[in-house]
Structure formats: structure tokens, C-alpha cells
Amino acid sequence: MSADPARAGAGRAAPRPAERPQSHPEQSPARRGALALYALALLPPLALLHAVDRNAVSVPFMDDWQFVPLIEQVRAGDIPWNALAAPHDEHRLLLPRVMIVAATILSGGNYRVQCFVTVAVVAALSHARLSLLRRSLGPGRPAAGAWLLANAVLFSPIQWHNWLWPMQFAYFLPFACLVLALAAWYSDLRPGARHALALLAGWAATWSFVQGLLVWPVLLLVVGRDERFASPTARRRALGGWAAAAALAVFLYVNGLWHNAADPAYAYLHAGVPPTESTLALLRSEPLATLQKMGSFALAMFGNALGRGFPVSSNLRLATAFGLVLLVAMGALWWRLGRSGRLGGPRFAFAALALHGFLTAALVGLGRVWAGPGQPLTPRYTTFGTFCVLPVVLLASLAIASEAGAEATSEDAWRRRWTFACGALAAVLAVNWSYGLVMMREWREAQLVARTGVHFAPLLRTPLLGYAGGRPKFLRARIATLDRLGYWDPPLAEDLRLDQFRMGKALPTRFAQVERLRDEKGLVHLEGYVRYGANGSVPHALLVADAAHDGVVPMIRAVCQLGSPPRWHRHAFMRDYEFVLREPTPASAAYGTFDCTIRRGTLPAPAEGRLQLYALDFARREVRRMHDEVDLTRLAVVR
């Protein structure tokens, strides 16, 4: 504990405590403590994996639909390389597109697989980060404790949007590539192998997402600080080679970037140009005001992974405050460690991660500041905030462990320092985990509603498709393509017979009622509520069907949407399911309420009797009948 593995030189890893003789009995408790911490560090990824398995739904969302024609083309044997590398907003999604196509084809259209790919990418990142920690702190308790806390940050369900949105592993790829590059660079491999692996990771990051471009200047700084070069000439050659590779990567990336291939509906209505064009227009017209907005935007981005889930009047202000604290903490830790000579060798990797994380979060401000001050609280952006929290945790771990060793303090003193430093963050993380797990369940229900809309899309027009993210005509074309490929499980509805679902127990009147019925210009309006029980769980849809009689199977006449706003105080933009401002849930959007409009032409003739209403649980493929019926002859509710 008293040795600083990085002080002996930047290039060579210090002797590992695990390699020392194990004859001293006093080492046994420390070893057992380290093993216990390593075991505990596996709990966050395992808990997150379980949450993903429970909540991921096999249905595309928003941008996922854009890749369906590409999947069909590759499935037919044609690989369009130009389309694979085409600009998507500000991004070059070559690597993500290849992974999306491969995962979809190999899984037979199971979109849940991409969610597990996301977890696998982050697990690889975590393992590479552990390698850096062990080289910096040795394999004992300091490295194990730092890995535990870092995993609690990294695998937090506060990133629920990205854990459960199939294609969102693209967000994590540049971060993973950077950590893998750093692990390779500070490894014991030969110089040529280290250079080659780091370069490969840099190119992979570049063709993953826009923040991959930032990997090049960060790695250039890492190369420039390395003390393992045989001579100044060798250092200059290496820096020149890296600079040339970076210049080539940037040139290839930006060449043709302003020919955006993304559908305008998924590019903030920017047709043919990246959304960043709106920010550049603001900079030209109001440079100082826009720069000020970008600064506020960046601070909120830094803290957006911490400043949510709390019952406060403004999560945006809280995120901004957290962002300022993180920025100051990162600067103070970097200065303190650098001034004391404790950022040499593999330890500098954590400063490089901090630089990349904060630059990435600030870069989002360049692209999205025009969208308004609440945009940093877009839930998928919590990943960028997470990679601001993570390096601060790692730098703090280095500082605490180093100072404990430098002062030759006892294990008890080190433990007190560690506990004091981690306590506040652990409390915030506990809120994040609780809030994030709830939102993962909310997202599952929202996506099951989307899957219900997809199920009926070929036969009925339904507002439920809005939950899948896109224009109905656009979505129906993509749904039909996936249907031709045989990628829907369960298959889409071939008819509107009610018996395609299992009949469950009828709902009692206290949980399901039609409260109002009216007829306006050929449109029948049904208003009421339906819930499964006192806990407020809501069906995924309300089915309006013919009344059963004389052994005739009822036919579904309409699929109605039920009010299901996020339970935890967020205002939803339906096209993106983004939660931005804390607002009370309006009474009109209470859980389980419905206001269903049905065209008279889709209903049977009044002489044929009544309509019955059924609550649909799509996950269980079960319907439960409401007691109320609609008498079409008198247009009245029958109880």
C-alpha cells in the first residue's frame, strides 16, 4: 500500500503485489478483502443485465426503423458500402450499421439482442478499465474498490434509454474504443503491437459515433507524454505518425458530411444537413449569446447523469450544479495528482478519460444547443454525463490510494478516507439506480404498447404506432419489410378475430368503466378508464369488438390508446419519449384513462346489437372483458 506504482517511470508497470511471496500471514486478510471487493464489483453489471433481460422488448424504435431497408438489402446478398458509411446526422455509423445488420440477421429479427450487445460493449470497457486500475494501483483493495464504485456508475440504469433502445450501443463504442486503446498502450506488449492496437481502436472509434473523433487528440496527448521512447527522434516519429493518422481520419470523416442520409423526421426535421447547421446559424447571428448558452448547456450535460430522479423543482438546475461540481473536481484532482507526480505512466489514462468525457459532453452543446435549454436532460444523453462522473471517480480513487500510501497511514486510515470520499456519491447513485430501474419498467410498458400497434398495423389504423417513433406511413412500410423477412415474433395479426388472444378473467366495474359516450358527425367517442387493479397497472390497449353471440367469434373493430404517462413526474414528447421538465401529470393523461374515437363506418349496423370492450395484455397475449357494453341501437352504455 505504501508504494506508488506510477512514480518509478511512465512506461514500465510497477511490480504487482500479487507477484510477491505469499508467506506472510498478515497478507491473507487483505487478499480476502480484495477478493470480496472484486466479487461485489460484479454485482452492478449482473443487476443491470437482469434488468435489461426483464425489460427489453423486441421492437425497433425511432432510428432503428431507418436501417430496415439496409437489413433487407444485405439479407439479399448485396452489401452497399457507401450506405454503410453514409452520414447519419453528424455521425459516421459504419461500425454500428455493420453490427445492427449482423445482429438482426443472425438473431432472426430479435431486436433484444442489440440491447445485450450494448451490455457486452460496456462490459469490455469495464474489463479494460480494470486492467488500467491494476497497473496503476496494484491488484489489491484500492484497485478492487475503485472498480466497484466505477461499475456502480458505469452500469447504472439511469442510462435506461440507451440500455433498452436497440441501436444505442453506438453511444458507447467510442468510449469503449478509447479505454481499449489505453489498455493496449500501457500494456506489456511490444511497441509495434501497442501502436497497432491503439491505432485500430482510434479508427474504430472514428467510424462509430461523432465523439470518436476526439479519441485522436486525446491519444496524441498520451503518446506525447509517454517516456518509453528510446530517443527524442523516436518520439517525434511516433507523434508525426499519430498526427498523420488523425488528419487522415478527420478528412475522410468530414468529406461529404453535409449530405445527411438520415430521414428528416429523425434528424430534428433537418433535411439533407446535420442538425448542427442550426447551431452554426445561431453562432453567425448571435455569437456571444450562443456561446453563453453553449456554456450553460455543457454544464448541464456534465451533471445530467446525477441531477435527475430527485423530487426538486428543477432537475435542470440541479444537473447544472452537479456539472459545475464535477468540472471543478476534475480540474482539482488533475492538478493535485499532476503536481505531486502521480499522473505518470498508466495513471495518465484516467486523466485522458476525463478529458475525452468532458469534451464529448461539451461537443453535444455544439450540435444541440439550438434545441433549447432543457435538451441536456434528454434521457439518452445521460451516457455522456456518466462518462464525466466516471473519470472523476477514478481520479479520486488514485488520489485517495496514493495519499494513503505516501503518508504510510494504516489500513484503517485508508478505509476512513475511502468511505468519506465515496459516501455522498453512493447516496446519489442509490437514487439513480432506484429511479432508473423504475424508468426501465416504464419503458418496457411503452414499448409493449408500440409492439401492440405494430401487431395491428397491417389491418387497422391505431395511435399506438406513435410509441414506436415515426410517421404511420413510414412505419407501415418498414413493418411490412420485416414481416416479409419473417422477423416478427409473435407474427403480425393475420385477421381481426378476438380469439387470437387468450380470454382472461373479466374486470370488476370498480377498475373499468365507460364514463361518457357521444356521437359527433359519424364519430363515436368513448371515454372512461380501465386498470388491472388497485396498484394502477394499465393494459397495453383497449380493444373494441363485436358482442359475442350464437358461437360467432367477435371481430375487433378498433384498437384504442390508454393514458400511460411516465409514473415518475416527467413530461413526455411522444415522438421521442424524452423527459425534460418536471410537471404534474394532467388529469386527462391519468393512468388507464381513454378517449377513443371510432368511425361509424367501421362498426356493425345498429340492428346487430352491441359492442364489447376488452383490456389487452400483449405480453401475456391475454384479453380481459370490461363489464360495460355499448348499445349501438340507442348509443348508450349498458351496465
C-alpha positions in Angstrom: 0.0 0.0 0.0 2.9 2.4 0.5 4.4 2.1 -2.9 3.2 4.3 -5.8 3.5 2.1 -9.0 3.5 5.1 -11.3 6.3 7.1 -9.8 9.1 4.9 -10.9 8.5 5.8 -14.5 5.8 6.4 -17.1 6.5 3.3 -19.2 7.0 0.3 -17.0 4.3 -1.2 -14.9 5.3 -1.5 -11.2 5.8 -4.9 -9.6 2.4 -6.3 -8.7 1.8 -7.2 -5.1 0.2 -10.5 -6.3 3.6 -11.5 -7.6 5.3 -11.1 -4.2 5.8 -14.1 -1.9 2.7 -15.1 -0.1 4.4 -16.4 3.1 3.4 -13.5 5.4 0.2 -14.4 7.2 -0.8 -10.7 7.6 -1.4 -10.6 3.8 -4.2 -13.1 3.9 -6.9 -10.8 5.3 -6.0 -8.1 2.8 -6.2 -10.6 0.0 -9.6 -11.9 1.2 -10.8 -8.3 1.4 -9.7 -7.6 -2.2 -11.4 -10.7 -3.5 -14.6 -9.7 -1.7 -14.5 -6.3 -3.4 -13.9 -7.8 -6.8 -16.9 -10.1 -6.3 -19.0 -7.1 -5.2 -17.9 -5.2 -8.3 -19.6 -7.9 -10.4 -23.0 -7.1 -8.9 -23.8 -3.9 -10.8 -23.3 -5.4 -14.3 -25.2 -8.5 -13.3 -28.0 -6.5 -11.8 -28.1 -4.4 -15.0 -28.1 -7.4 -17.2 -31.0 -8.8 -15.3 -32.9 -5.5 -15.7 -32.2 -5.5 -19.4 -33.4 -9.1 -19.8 -36.7 -8.3 -17.9 -37.4 -5.0 -19.7 -36.1 -5.2 -23.3 -38.8 -5.6 -25.9 -38.2 -6.9 -29.5 -39.4 -3.9 -31.4 -37.5 -1.1 -33.3 -37.7 2.4 -32.0 -37.1 5.7 -33.9 -33.8 5.5 -35.8 -33.9 1.7 -35.8 -36.5 1.8 -38.5 -34.2 3.6 -40.9 -31.9 0.6 -41.1 -34.6 -1.8 -42.2 -34.0 -1.4 -46.0 -30.3 -1.9 -45.4 -31.0 -5.1 -43.5 -33.2 -6.4 -46.3 -30.5 -5.4 -48.9 -27.7 -7.3 -47.1 -30.0 -10.2 -46.4 -30.5 -10.5 -50.2 -26.7 -10.7 -50.7 -25.9 -7.1 -51.6 -23.5 -5.1 -49.3 -23.8 -1.3 -50.1 -20.6 0.0 -48.6 -21.5 3.6 -49.5 -24.7 3.3 -47.5 -22.9 1.7 -44.5 -20.6 4.7 -44.2 -23.1 7.4 -45.2 -23.5 10.4 -42.8 -26.3 10.0 -40.2 -26.7 13.4 -38.7 -23.2 14.3 -37.5 -22.2 10.6 -37.3 -20.5 8.1 -39.5 -22.2 4.8 -38.3 -20.1 2.4 -40.3 -19.3 0.1 -37.4 -22.7 0.4 -35.7 -24.5 -0.3 -39.0 -22.5 -3.5 -39.6 -23.3 -4.6 -36.0 -27.0 -3.7 -36.4 -27.3 -5.6 -39.7 -25.4 -8.6 -38.3 -27.3 -8.8 -35.0 -30.7 -8.5 -36.8 -30.0 -11.1 -39.4 -28.2 -13.6 -37.1 -31.0 -13.3 -34.4 -33.8 -13.6 -36.9 -35.1 -10.1 -36.2 -34.8 -10.3 -32.4 -34.2 -6.6 -31.5 -33.5 -7.5 -27.9 -30.1 -8.9 -29.0 -28.8 -5.4 -29.7 -29.6 -4.4 -26.1 -27.4 -7.3 -24.9 -24.7 -6.1 -27.4 -24.8 -2.8 -25.6 -24.2 -4.5 -22.2 -21.4 -6.6 -23.8 -19.6 -3.5 -25.2 -19.8 -1.8 -21.7 -18.5 -5.0 -20.1 -15.5 -5.0 -22.4 -14.9 -1.3 -21.4 -15.1 -2.2 -17.7 -12.7 -5.0 -18.1 -10.1 -2.8 -19.9 -10.6 -0.2 -17.2 -9.8 -2.8 -14.6 -6.6 -3.6 -16.4 -5.6 0.1 -16.1 -6.6 0.2 -12.4 -4.5 -2.9 -11.6 -1.5 -1.4 -13.4 -1.9 1.9 -11.5 -2.8 0.7 -8.0 -1.8 -3.0 -8.0 -4.2 -5.9 -7.8 -5.2 -5.3 -4.1 -8.1 -3.5 -2.4 -7.5 0.0 -3.8 -8.0 -1.2 -7.4 -10.9 -3.5 -6.4 -12.6 -0.7 -4.5 -12.2 1.7 -7.4 -13.6 -0.9 -9.8 -16.6 -1.5 -7.6 -17.5 2.2 -7.4 -16.8 2.8 -11.1 -19.0 -0.2 -12.1 -21.8 1.3 -9.9 -21.5 4.4 -12.1 -21.0 2.8 -15.4 -23.8 0.2 -15.3 -26.3 2.5 -13.6 -29.9 2.1 -15.0 -30.0 5.9 -15.1 -29.0 5.3 -18.7 -32.2 3.3 -19.2 -33.0 4.9 -22.5 -29.7 3.6 -24.0 -29.8 0.2 -22.3 -33.2 -0.6 -23.9 -33.1 1.2 -27.2 -31.6 -1.4 -29.6 -29.1 0.6 -31.6 -27.8 2.7 -28.7 -24.6 0.6 -28.3 -23.3 3.2 -30.8 -23.2 5.7 -28.0 -20.8 3.5 -26.0 -18.5 2.4 -28.8 -16.1 5.4 -28.9 -15.7 5.3 -25.1 -15.0 1.6 -25.3 -12.5 2.1 -28.1 -10.6 4.7 -26.1 -10.4 2.6 -23.0 -9.3 -0.4 -25.0 -6.7 1.7 -26.8 -5.3 3.0 -23.4 -5.2 -0.6 -22.0 -3.3 -1.7 -25.1 -0.9 1.3 -24.9 0.0 0.8 -21.3 0.3 -3.0 -21.6 3.4 -5.1 -21.7 3.1 -5.8 -25.5 5.9 -4.9 -27.8 5.9 -1.3 -29.1 4.7 -2.2 -32.6 1.8 -4.2 -31.3 0.8 -1.4 -28.9 0.8 1.2 -31.6 -1.1 -1.0 -34.0 -3.9 -1.8 -31.4 -4.2 1.8 -30.4 -4.5 2.9 -34.0 -7.1 0.2 -34.7 -9.1 1.4 -31.7 -8.8 5.0 -32.9 -10.2 4.1 -36.4 -13.0 2.0 -34.9 -14.0 5.0 -32.7 -14.0 7.4 -35.6 -16.4 5.2 -37.6 -18.7 4.6 -34.6 -20.0 8.0 -33.4 -19.0 11.6 -33.7 -17.2 11.7 -30.3 -14.9 9.1 -31.8 -13.0 12.0 -33.5 -12.0 13.2 -30.0 -10.1 10.0 -29.4 -7.3 11.2 -31.7 -6.2 14.3 -29.9 -6.6 12.5 -26.5 -4.4 9.6 -27.7 -2.0 12.1 -29.3 -1.5 13.6 -25.8 -1.0 10.1 -24.3 1.7 9.3 -26.9 3.4 12.6 -26.4 3.7 12.1 -22.6 5.0 8.5 -22.8 8.5 8.1 -21.5 9.3 4.7 -23.0 10.7 6.0 -26.4 14.3 5.2 -27.0 15.1 8.7 -28.1 13.6 12.1 -28.9 13.7 11.2 -32.6 11.6 8.1 -31.9 9.1 10.2 -30.0 8.8 12.7 -32.8 8.3 9.9 -35.4 5.5 8.4 -33.3 3.8 11.8 -32.8 4.1 12.5 -36.5 2.6 9.2 -37.4 -0.3 9.7 -35.0 -0.9 13.3 -36.2 -0.9 12.0 -39.9 -3.4 9.2 -39.0 -5.6 11.7 -37.1 -5.5 14.1 -40.1 -6.5 11.4 -42.5 -9.3 10.2 -40.2 -10.7 13.7 -39.9 -10.5 14.3 -43.7 -12.3 11.1 -44.5 -14.9 11.8 -41.8 -15.9 15.3 -42.8 -15.7 14.7 -46.6 -19.3 14.7 -47.7 -20.6 15.0 -44.1 -23.0 17.7 -45.0 -25.0 15.2 -47.2 -27.1 13.8 -44.3 -28.6 10.4 -45.2 -30.9 10.4 -42.1 -34.6 10.7 -42.7 -35.6 14.3 -41.8 -38.1 13.0 -39.2 -35.2 11.5 -37.3 -32.8 14.5 -37.9 -34.8 17.1 -36.0 -36.5 17.9 -39.3 -33.1 18.8 -40.9 -33.4 17.7 -44.5 -30.0 16.8 -46.0 -27.9 18.6 -43.5 -26.8 17.7 -39.9 -28.7 19.3 -37.1 -25.5 21.2 -36.1 -26.3 23.5 -39.0 -28.9 25.2 -36.7 -26.2 25.9 -34.1 -23.8 27.3 -36.7 -26.6 29.6 -37.9 -27.1 30.8 -34.3 -23.4 31.4 -34.0 -23.4 33.5 -37.1 -26.4 35.6 -36.0 -25.8 35.8 -32.2 -22.3 34.7 -31.4 -21.9 35.9 -27.8 -25.4 34.8 -26.7 -25.0 31.4 -28.3 -21.6 30.8 -26.7 -23.2 31.7 -23.3 -26.0 29.2 -24.0 -23.4 26.6 -25.0 -21.6 27.0 -21.7 -24.8 26.5 -19.7 -25.7 23.6 -21.9 -22.3 22.0 -21.3 -22.6 22.3 -17.5 -26.0 20.7 -17.5 -24.6 17.9 -19.8 -21.7 17.3 -17.3 -24.2 16.7 -14.5 -27.2 15.2 -16.2 -26.4 11.7 -15.0 -26.7 12.8 -11.4 -29.3 15.6 -11.4 -32.4 13.5 -12.1 -34.7 11.3 -10.1 -34.8 13.8 -7.2 -38.0 15.5 -6.1 -36.8 19.0 -6.8 -38.4 22.0 -8.5 -35.9 21.9 -11.4 -33.8 18.9 -12.4 -32.2 21.1 -15.0 -30.8 23.5 -12.3 -29.7 20.5 -10.2 -27.9 18.9 -13.2 -26.2 22.2 -13.8 -25.0 22.4 -10.2 -23.7 18.8 -10.3 -22.0 19.6 -13.6 -20.1 22.6 -12.1 -19.1 20.4 -9.1 -17.8 17.7 -11.4 -15.9 20.1 -13.6 -14.2 21.7 -10.6 -13.5 18.3 -9.0 -11.9 17.0 -12.2 -9.7 20.1 -12.5 -8.6 20.0 -8.9 -7.8 16.2 -9.0 -5.9 16.5 -12.2 -3.9 19.5 -10.8 -3.2 17.7 -7.4 -2.2 14.4 -8.9 -0.1 16.1 -11.6 1.7 18.4 -9.2 2.6 15.5 -6.9 3.9 13.5 -9.9 1.2 10.8 -9.6 -0.1 11.0 -13.1 2.7 9.2 -14.8 2.5 6.0 -16.7 -0.8 4.2 -16.8 -2.3 6.6 -14.3 -2.4 9.3 -17.0 -5.0 7.1 -18.8 -7.6 8.3 -16.2 -6.8 11.9 -17.0 -7.2 11.1 -20.7 -10.6 9.6 -20.0 -11.6 12.7 -18.1 -10.5 14.9 -21.0 -12.5 12.9 -23.5 -15.6 12.6 -21.3 -15.9 16.3 -20.7 -15.1 17.3 -24.3 -17.7 14.9 -25.5 -20.4 16.3 -23.3 -19.4 19.8 -24.4 -19.5 18.7 -28.0 -23.2 17.9 -27.7 -23.8 21.5 -26.9 -22.3 22.4 -30.3 -24.8 20.1 -32.0 -27.9 20.6 -30.0 -27.9 24.0 -28.1 -30.4 25.3 -30.7 -33.0 22.8 -29.4 -33.4 24.6 -26.1 -32.0 24.7 -22.5 -33.9 21.5 -21.5 -32.2 19.4 -24.1 -29.4 18.2 -21.8 -31.9 16.2 -19.8 -32.8 14.1 -22.8 -32.5 10.6 -21.2 -30.2 9.1 -23.8 -27.7 11.9 -23.1 -27.1 10.6 -19.6 -24.5 8.4 -21.1 -22.4 11.4 -21.9 -22.9 12.7 -18.3 -21.9 9.2 -17.0 -18.5 9.5 -18.7 -18.0 12.8 -16.9 -18.8 11.2 -13.5 -16.7 8.0 -14.2 -13.2 9.6 -14.7 -13.7 11.9 -11.6 -14.4 8.7 -9.6 -11.3 7.1 -11.0 -9.1 10.2 -10.4 -10.4 10.4 -6.8 -9.6 6.8 -6.3 -6.0 7.4 -7.4 -5.7 10.4 -5.2 -7.0 8.7 -2.1 -5.0 5.5 -2.6 -1.8 7.4 -3.4 -2.0 9.7 -0.4 -2.8 6.9 1.9 0.4 5.1 0.7 2.5 8.3 0.6 1.7 9.1 4.2 2.3 5.5 5.3 -1.0 5.5 7.1 -2.7 2.4 8.4 -5.3 0.4 6.6 -7.9 1.9 8.9 -7.0 5.4 7.9 -7.1 4.5 4.2 -10.6 2.9 4.8 -11.8 6.1 6.5 -10.6 8.3 3.6 -12.2 6.0 1.1 -15.5 5.8 2.9 -15.7 9.6 3.4 -15.0 10.2 -0.3 -17.5 7.6 -1.6 -20.4 8.2 0.8 -22.0 11.2 -0.9 -21.6 9.7 -4.4 -23.0 6.4 -3.2 -26.1 8.2 -1.9 -26.7 9.9 -5.3 -26.0 6.6 -7.1 -28.7 4.9 -4.9 -31.2 7.5 -6.1 -30.1 7.0 -9.7 -30.4 3.2 -9.5 -33.9 3.4 -7.9 -35.1 6.0 -10.4 -33.5 4.2 -13.4 -35.0 0.8 -12.6 -38.5 2.4 -12.4 -37.9 4.1 -15.7 -36.8 0.8 -17.3 -40.1 -0.7 -16.3 -41.9 2.3 -17.7 -40.0 2.0 -20.9 -40.9 -1.7 -21.2 -44.6 -0.9 -20.9 -44.3 1.9 -23.5 -42.5 -0.4 -26.0 -45.1 -3.1 -25.4 -47.7 -0.5 -26.4 -45.6 0.1 -29.5 -45.5 -3.6 -30.2 -49.2 -3.8 -29.9 -49.6 -1.1 -32.5 -47.1 -2.9 -34.8 -49.2 -6.1 -34.4 -52.4 -4.5 -35.8 -50.6 -2.1 -38.2 -51.4 -4.1 -41.4 -55.1 -4.2 -40.6 -56.1 -1.2 -38.5 -55.1 2.4 -38.1 -54.1 3.0 -34.5 -52.5 5.8 -32.5 -50.3 3.2 -30.7 -47.7 3.3 -33.5 -46.7 6.7 -32.2 -44.9 4.9 -29.4 -42.6 3.2 -32.0 -41.4 6.7 -33.1 -42.2 7.7 -36.6 -44.8 8.6 -39.2 -47.5 5.9 -39.7 -47.0 5.5 -43.4 -43.2 5.3 -43.0 -43.5 2.8 -40.2 -46.1 0.6 -42.0 -43.6 0.2 -44.9 -40.8 -0.9 -42.6 -43.2 -3.2 -40.7 -44.1 -4.9 -43.9 -40.5 -5.3 -44.8 -39.6 -7.0 -41.5 -42.8 -9.2 -42.0 -41.5 -10.3 -45.4 -38.3 -11.3 -43.8 -40.1 -13.3 -41.1 -38.7 -11.2 -38.3 -41.8 -10.7 -36.2 -42.3 -13.0 -33.1 -45.1 -13.3 -32.4 -46.3 -12.9 -36.0 -48.4 -9.9 -37.0 -52.2 -10.2 -36.9 -53.5 -12.0 -40.0 -57.1 -11.2 -39.1 -59.1 -9.3 -36.5 -60.6 -12.3 -34.7 -60.7 -11.8 -31.0 -59.8 -15.4 -30.3 -56.2 -14.8 -31.4 -55.8 -13.8 -27.7 -56.5 -15.9 -24.7 -59.6 -14.9 -22.7 -58.8 -14.0 -19.1 -60.9 -13.2 -16.1 -63.4 -10.3 -16.5 -62.6 -7.0 -14.9 -64.7 -5.7 -12.0 -66.6 -2.5 -12.5 -64.5 -0.5 -9.9 -61.4 -0.9 -12.2 -63.0 -0.4 -15.6 -65.9 1.8 -16.7 -67.2 3.8 -19.7 -68.0 7.2 -18.2 -69.1 9.0 -21.3 -70.4 8.2 -24.7 -71.3 10.5 -27.6 -71.9 10.6 -31.3 -70.5 13.5 -33.3 -70.7 13.7 -37.1 -70.3 10.0 -37.7 -67.7 9.5 -35.0 -68.4 7.5 -31.8 -66.5 8.8 -28.8 -65.9 6.5 -25.8 -64.4 7.9 -22.6 -63.6 6.1 -19.4 -60.9 4.2 -17.6 -59.5 0.7 -17.3 -56.9 -0.6 -14.9 -56.0 -4.1 -13.7 -56.1 -3.4 -10.0 -55.5 -1.1 -7.2 -51.8 -0.8 -8.0 -52.7 1.1 -11.2 -51.1 -1.2 -13.8 -52.6 -0.5 -17.2 -53.4 -2.7 -20.2 -51.4 -2.1 -23.4 -54.5 -1.3 -25.4 -58.3 -1.3 -25.3 -59.9 -3.4 -27.9 -63.4 -2.6 -29.2 -65.1 -5.7 -30.6 -68.5 -7.1 -31.6 -70.5 -8.7 -28.9 -70.2 -12.5 -28.8 -73.4 -14.3 -29.8 -74.5 -17.6 -31.2 -71.0 -19.1 -31.3 -69.7 -16.4 -33.7 -66.2 -15.2 -32.9 -66.2 -11.5 -32.2 -64.2 -9.2 -34.6 -62.0 -6.4 -33.4 -63.3 -3.1 -34.7 -60.9 -0.6 -33.1 -57.7 -0.5 -31.0 -57.7 2.4 -28.6 -54.9 4.0 -26.7 -54.9 4.2 -22.9 -53.3 7.0 -21.0 -50.0 5.8 -19.6 -47.7 8.8 -18.9 -44.4 8.1 -17.1 -45.3 7.5 -13.5 -42.3 9.5 -12.2 -43.0 13.1 -12.9 -41.8 13.6 -16.5 -43.4 15.4 -19.4 -43.2 13.2 -22.5 -42.6 14.2 -26.0 -44.4 11.4 -27.8 -42.1 11.2 -30.7 -39.0 10.7 -28.6 -40.3 9.7 -25.2 -38.0 12.3 -23.7 -38.4 13.5 -20.2 -37.4 17.1 -19.9 -39.3 19.2 -17.3 -40.8 18.3 -14.0 -44.6 18.9 -14.4 -47.6 17.4 -12.7 -49.4 14.7 -14.6 -52.6 16.3 -16.1 -55.8 14.6 -15.1 -56.6 14.0 -18.8 -53.5 11.8 -19.0 -54.1 9.8 -15.8 -53.1 6.1 -15.9 -55.7 4.0 -17.6 -57.9 6.7 -19.0 -59.1 6.5 -22.6 -60.8 8.8 -25.1 -61.4 6.5 -28.0 -62.8 7.8 -31.3 -64.3 5.2 -33.7 -65.6 5.8 -37.2 -69.2 4.7 -37.6 -68.3 3.0 -40.9 -66.1 0.5 -39.1 -68.9 -0.6 -36.8 -71.6 -3.2 -37.4 -75.1 -2.0 -38.2 -77.1 -0.9 -35.1 -79.5 -3.7 -35.6 -76.8 -6.2 -35.0 -76.5 -5.3 -31.3 -73.8 -4.2 -29.0 -70.0 -3.6 -28.7 -67.9 -5.1 -26.0 -64.6 -3.7 -24.6 -61.5 -5.8 -23.8 -58.3 -4.8 -22.0 -55.3 -6.3 -23.8 -52.1 -7.5 -22.1 -49.9 -8.0 -25.2 -47.0 -9.6 -23.3 -49.3 -12.4 -22.0 -51.4 -12.4 -25.2 -54.5 -12.1 -23.0 -57.7 -10.0 -23.1 -60.0 -9.3 -20.1 -63.5 -8.1 -20.8 -65.0 -5.0 -19.3 -68.4 -5.3 -17.8 -69.8 -2.2 -19.7 -71.2 -2.6 -23.2 -72.2 -0.1 -25.9 -75.7 -0.5 -27.3 -75.4 0.7 -30.9 -79.2 0.9 -31.3 -79.6 3.6 -28.7 -75.9 4.6 -28.5 -76.0 4.1 -24.7 -73.8 2.4 -22.1 -75.3 -0.9 -20.8 -74.2 -2.0 -17.3 
